[in-house]
Amino acid sequence: MGSVLRSLAFYGAFYGGTVLLVLAGLIAILLGGRGLPGVTHTWTAWHRWCLRHLLGIAVREEGQRAEGPALYAVKHESFFEALETPNLFVRPAIFAKAELFRIPGWGRVGRAYGLVPVERTQGAKTLRRMVVEAKGYVAQGRPLVIFPEGTRVPHGERAPLRSGFAGLYKLLGLPVVPVAVDSGPLYHRLWKRRGTITVRFGEIIPPGLPREEVEARVHAAINALNG
């Protein structure tokens, strides 16, 4: 019963606040966009507050981020990773599936903030566009974040990496930081559970490695908490 009540409180508070902050983001865009990063980070800070105080979920970080530009390959077990990314990085540019941009209001705000749409059906054309956009964000000093499995994967399962990850790794020429996350057992459920979610930054992988090697190293590292 406690999980049900905590979850209901979370849904009401977080998603109620989300509606207001999406409206604030649209207003920020109409006014030129300068206030949009602040609105976005308020939204993710609100999510973290709701996690801690309404759900009883703490977030523990382990390991180190890269110094300078890098591509962060993040394990994807639940919606937690997408919501928390701006809390974990400074103004990240995030590769996200194209369907998310069709959400009224939110899609426009996400695009303006720095989300890069991934159209899986367009192959090389999509990859070239993603690389151009990504290089623009790197020039601004922003980290890049990708979910290399392409979709949420239940805790305990080890899905293969999508081919687009290797293409981005090769064409961007950036080091990769694999990030393991174990959010699934607590967060990827209707009635969420109390506990601690760990976010572990793995060993930095240099650019220029063969595809098989970089994929194997990233796959092993992002699944380090997947026991």
N, C-alpha and C positions, 0 to 999 in steps of 0.2 A: 504493500500500500504506500510506503514511503517513496518508492521509486516513481509510482504513478503520480503522486501529488507534486513531487519535485519536478517531474517532467512537464506536467501541465503548467506549473508556474513558469518554467523555462520557455515553453512554447508561446505563452501569452506575452511574457515580457520581451523576449528577444525578437520575435517576429512582429509584435506591435511596434517596437522601436525601429525595426527594419523598414517598415512602411514609411515612418516619419523621416528616416535618414535617406531613403531613396528619393523622397520628395525634395529634401534639402540638397541632395546631389544634383538633381535636375535643375534646381534653381541656381546652384553654383555654376553649372554648365552655361546656363542662359546669361549669367553675369561674367562670362569669360573663362571660367574654369579654375581660377586661382585658388578658390576655397575647397576644391574637390578633394585633394589629398587629406585635408583635415577632416572632412566629412567621412571619408572612407576609413580613416584610422579611428575615428570616434565609433564607427560601426563595429569594427573588429575589437576595439577595447571594450565595448558594451558586451560583445559575445564572451570575451574572457571573464568579465565581471559576472555574467549570468552563469557561466561554467562553474566558477568558484563558489559563488554565494547561493545559487539556486539548485544546482545539480550536485555540488560537493565534489567536483572534479578539479584536481590540480594538474598543472602541466610542468613536467620536469625536462630540462634541456641538458644534453650531454654532448661533448665534443666541441669542435671549433668550426666557425665559418671561414671561408677563404678570405684572404686579403686581396682586394681588387676584383675585377670582373670574373664571374663564374656562372656556370649553369648548374643549378641545384635540381637533382633528380629525386623526387619525393615519393615515398610509398603512399598509396592511396587506399585506405580502408573505410573511410567514411567522409561525410561532408565536413567533418572537423578540419581536415587539412586545408580545404579551400577557404574556409572562414578564417582560419588562424594564420594564413600565409603573411598578411600584412603585419601581424604581430611578431612574426619570426624574422622578417627581413625589413630593410629600409626601402620603402617604395618599390617593391618588386614588380617586374613585368612578368605576367603569368600566362602560359599557354593553356587555353581552356577550350573544351569542346564547343562547337558552333551552336549547338542547341541552347546553351545558356544565354546567348545573346538575343534570343527570341523572347525572353521574359520581359514583359512590359516594364519600362522604366529602368529596371535593374540592368538590362542588357546595355542600354545607352550609357549608363553611369560606369559600368565595368569597362566598356570600350574606351571611354574618355580617360579613365584612370590609368589604363595600360595593360588590359587583358588582350591577348592575341588569339583570334579565333583559329581553331583547328578544324578544317573541313577534310574529313578522312577520305572522301570519295574522289578528291581532285588530284591526288598524287603529287607529282613533281611541281605542278603549278602552285599548289598550296605551300609546299616546302620552300619554294623560292620566295614567295611573299612573306612567309614567316621569318626567313633569314633576314630579309631586308628590314622588316620591322624590328626584329631582335637586335640587329646591329645599331639601329637608331637608339634603342633604349640603353644598350651598352655604352654608347657614346655619351649618354647622359649620366653615366655612373650607376645605373640601376642593375641590380642582380636579376637573372633570369630564372624562372621556376617552371619546371615541367613535371607532370605526373606520367612517367614513362610507360606505365602499364595501360594508360589510355582510359581507364575506367576504375570504379571502385572494386576492390577485390576482397572477399571475406578473409578475416584473420585466420591464419593457418594455411591459406592457399598461396601458391607461388606462380602467378600468371607470367607468361613471357612478356618481354618488352616489345612495344610497338616499333615498327621499322623507322618511323619518323624520328625517334630519339637518336639513332645512329646517324641519320642524315644531318640533323642539327649539330651533333657533336663534331662531325667532320667539317661542315661548312662554316661553323662559327669559330672553330679553333680555340675554344675556351677550356680551361680545366673544369672537371665535373666534381661536384660534392654530392655523394649519395646521402639521402636522409631517410632513416628508418623511423617508422611511427607505428605504435600499437593501439590506435584509437578504437578499433573495431569492437572489442568486447564491451567497452563502456558506452560508446557513442552511437554505433551503427545499430540502433534498435529503437523501437517506439518508446519504451519506458527505459530511460537511460540510467546507468548505474553510477554510484559513487566510486571514487578511486583516483588513480594517478595515470595520466597518459604521458609516455616518454617520447621525446623527439631526440633522436641521436644523429648528429652530424658525423659522417664517416670520414675515412681517409681521403684526402684530395687526390683525384685521378688526373694525371697530366693530359694535355691534348696530344693528338697525333698517334694514338694507339690503333692497332687493327680493330675492326668492328667486333670480331668474336671476343677479343680480350676485354674491351671496354664494357661490352654488354654483360659478360660473365661477372666482372668485378662489381658493376653497378647492381646487377640482379642479386648477388650474394649480400651486398652491403645493405640494400633497402629492406631485405628480408631478415636482418639480424635479430629483430624483435618478434619474429613471426613464428614463435615456438608454440 
